[in-house]
């Protein structure tokens, strides 16, 4: 099977999953977090080197109800606390990155937890696991352009490498496959807009907590059946 090197996932549908079952929104997020663990294990089993998850947009924490936001931060604390103690992360040499404005938006205890994880895994290089927290692709692109302008670089010297090096995702390889769950066939907030320029897209009707290892593997199989021509 043709395996993508870098997969990005937009895990949509947690709140709808909870609503359909008469549950609170954060119970859907909890189910989604548990499913993320299953997908990560399946990705390793399939030999996928890099996987990225969009955890929250810049707007999520500001626009959602206070109780839901507090619950989401609690879930992050519990989930990433488990990752910090996960021996598989060390044994399998998984480097973990957190990308976005989480340092400005998250409370100090959670921020310090994420910093500990990044520090603990910074020298790993066999697998890569990226979480986008308080992130917007549009904001990322604007930040890159503003950074280039501040440096006073002449327009003639600006190329693809210049832009890439100024993005929050400067260390990430191009996205080969972008998967969005939840039944909505669209992208949001320019998620990874530069890095997903040539990505294959798969839209699943399943709400994210139901998008388990089997559905994930099927998305990989769909990718493997496609021909990537890159404009040729």
Secondary structure, 3 states (H helix, E strand, C coil): CCCCCEEEEECCCHHHHHHHCCCCHHHHHHHHHHHHHHHHHHHHHHCCCEEEEECCECCHHHHCCHHHHHHHHHHHHHHHHHHHCCHHHHHCCEEEEEECCHHHHCCHHHHHHHHHHHHHHCCCCCEEEEEECCECHHHHHHHHHHHHHHCCCCHHHCCHHHHHHCCCCCCCCCCCEEEECCCCCCCCCCCCCCCCCCCEEEECCCCHHHCCHHHHHHHHHHHHHCCCCCCC
